[in-house]
Amino acid sequence: MHSICSGSRFVLSFILLGGGILFAGGCKRGETLHPVSGKVTLGDAPLTGGAITFSPDATKGNTTKVGPTGQIGSDGSYSLTTNGNTGAPAGWYKVTVFTNTPGGPPSTVKLNPKYSDPAKTDITVEVVANAPPGKYDIKLSK
């Protein structure tokens, strides 16, 4: 009996150790995320709600498959997350902004429709490591 239990413990230890190695390896393969936060303004005033999305810009070499997103607060501030983690992978993105969000109240703010279409938006941003303050501020025109 003792040898069976010892053997079971050995197998269990091996499985747990192997799983830990696989898990650690999986973390290393993911893309490094960089903090991205800023303010969204419409004209000279902060946009007081909505959502912002960064869509990878393949024309500028960004081949990531993720689209970082964030909620816009009542003061226009936002922070991006990618798959539930804070930040965004480095690279160029097309920025889209939405004032109506699913489940939220209808917005009275009307944006130019180009800002909600990644193919039409004229706002592009490069996510970099150690960005200076204000780098990710988004200024929308009326």
N, C-alpha and C positions, 0 to 999 in steps of 0.2 A: 504494500500500500504506500509506504513511504517513497519508494522510487517512482511510482506513478504520479504522486503529488509533486515531487521534485521535478519530474519531467514536464508536468503541466505548468508549473511555475516558470520553468525555463522557456517553454513555448510562449507563454503569455508575456514574459519579459521580452523575448525576441520580437514578438508582434508589436508590443507597445514601443519598443526602441525603434523598430523599422518604421512604424507609423510616424513617430516623431521626426525621423530623418526625412521621410517623404514630405511631411508637413512643412518642415523648415525649408526644404528644397523648393516647394511650391511657392513660398513667400518670396524667395529670391528671384523667381521668374517673372513676377508681376512688375509692372511699370512703376517707377518712382513717381510719387505724387508731390507736387509743389503747392504751397499755400497760395490760394487765389481769392482775394476779397477786394471789394471796392465799393463805389457808389454809382448808382445809375441816376442821371439827371435828364429831365426833359426840358429843353430850354435852359433856364437858370434855376429851376426848382427840382428838388429830389422827386423821383418817381416813388409814389407812396405804397406800392404793392405790386405783386406779380411774380414772375419767374424769369430767370435768365438761363440760357443754355449755350454752351460752347460746343460747336460741331467741328470735328476735325477737318482741316482744310487740306485735302489731298493735293490740290494744285500747288501748295507750298511745302509738300513733302511730309505732311502729317498722316501717317498710316494707322494710327491707333484706332481701335474699334469701339472706344467708349466716348460718350458725350456727357461731360461734367455738367451738373445743373446746380442751381441755388434758388432759394426764395428771396425776394426783394422785400426788405423791411419797410416800415412806415417812414423811415428817414432816408430811404433810398439805398441802404447798405445791403450787401450780399456777400456770401462766402460759398464757394463751390465745393461739391462733393462728387466723388466718382465711385459708383457701386457701394455707397454707404461710408466711404472713407474720405476724410478731409483732403481737399486739394485736387489737382489735375495733372496729367502727364505733360511733360514739356512738348512744345510744338506750336504750330500756327492753328488758329481756330477762327471760324466764322461765328459771330455772336448774334443770337436771336433773343428777343425780349417779348414777353407776353404779359398783358395786364389782366387777362382773365385766366384763372387757374381752375382746374377741375375741383369741384366741391366748395369753391370760394364764392363770395358774393360777386355779382356782375360789376365790372369796373365802368366808371363813367369817363375814364381817360381813354382817348382814342389815339392810337399810334399809327404812323405811316405803316401800311401793310408790309412794306419791304423788311421791317424789323422782325417780323415773325416768320420769315422764309429764308432758310440758309442759302438758297440759290440766288436770292435777290439782295440780301443785306450787304451794306457797304462797310460794315464794322468788322474789322479783323484784329486779332490780338495774338501776340506770341507769348506763351507761358514759358517762363524761364526760372531757373534757380535763383534765389536771392534777389527777387524783384524789388525795385525801389518803391517807396510809398506813392500811391496814386497811379501806378502803372496800369492797374486794371479798372480805373474809373471809366465808366461808359457814358458818353454824352450823346443824347438823342436830339435830333432837331424836330421842330414841330411840323 
